[in-house]
Amino acid sequence: MNEFNADASNTGEDPAPDGYKDPSSSIHHRELAASYDDRLAELEIENSRLHRLVAELLIKNQQLRKPD
């Protein structure tokens, strides 16, 4: 009962003769694309935050190494 069934018989979609199913015809593909875009935006924000943090730490490091 808990076996994974990879065929399209439970999805309500007719599979192609060779078993290939066009992902662009599926609503799941659009949801994945939106999820991908959201994740990409999150990662770009996180990347910017990390760049800023590294720059701040480099400045602090230079200040600590500077002789008084």
C-alpha positions in Angstrom: 0.0 0.0 0.0 2.9 2.4 0.7 4.8 1.5 -2.5 5.7 4.4 -4.8 3.9 4.1 -8.1 5.7 6.1 -10.8 3.1 5.7 -13.6 0.5 8.3 -14.5 -2.5 6.1 -13.8 -3.3 7.8 -10.5 -2.9 11.4 -11.8 -5.8 11.5 -14.2 -3.5 12.3 -17.1 -2.9 10.1 -20.0 0.8 9.2 -20.4 2.5 9.5 -23.8 3.2 6.1 -25.5 6.9 6.3 -24.5 6.0 7.2 -20.9 7.1 10.8 -21.2 4.7 13.4 -19.8 5.1 17.0 -20.9 5.6 19.0 -17.7 4.4 22.2 -19.2 0.8 20.8 -19.4 0.7 20.3 -15.7 -0.4 22.7 -13.0 2.4 21.2 -10.8 4.9 22.6 -13.3 3.6 26.2 -12.8 3.6 25.7 -9.0 7.2 24.5 -9.2 8.2 27.4 -11.3 6.6 29.9 -8.9 8.3 28.1 -6.0 11.6 28.2 -7.9 11.3 32.0 -8.5 10.4 32.5 -4.8 13.4 30.5 -3.7 15.7 32.3 -6.1 14.6 35.7 -4.7 15.2 34.4 -1.2 18.7 33.2 -2.1 19.5 36.5 -3.8 18.5 38.4 -0.6 20.5 36.1 1.5 23.5 36.4 -0.8 23.3 40.2 -0.5 23.1 40.0 3.3 26.2 37.8 3.4 28.2 40.1 1.1 27.3 43.0 3.4 28.3 41.0 6.5 31.7 40.0 4.9 32.4 43.6 4.0 31.6 44.8 7.6 33.8 42.1 9.0 36.7 43.0 6.7 36.4 46.6 7.9 36.4 45.6 11.5 39.4 43.3 10.9 41.3 46.2 9.2 40.5 48.4 12.2 41.8 45.8 14.7 45.0 45.3 12.7 45.7 49.1 12.4 48.3 50.2 15.0 47.0 52.9 17.3 
